[in-house]
Amino acid sequence: STIFLDDSTVSQPNLKYTIKCVSLAIYYHIKNRDVDGRMVLDILDEKLHPLTKSEVPADYEKHDPEQKQIYRFVR
């Protein structure tokens, strides 16, 4: 069988559409998560495991990233 994403196939995927699909899947997982009332799992807590040297805002875990932000990060 063949999977079509617009005019591409699995053997020659269109990278832009593939990244958009992956970032959208990540976005929906974030929006529909259930973590016992908490917003962040400890393994993903940026205060415990920082990704950058800059200071993390106090309310960072209360705001979900937009799909566009996730796309830019994945890209």
Secondary structure by P-SEA (a helix, b strand, c coil): cccccccccccccaaaaaaaaaaaaaaaaaaaccccccccccccccccccccccccccccccccccaaaaaaaac
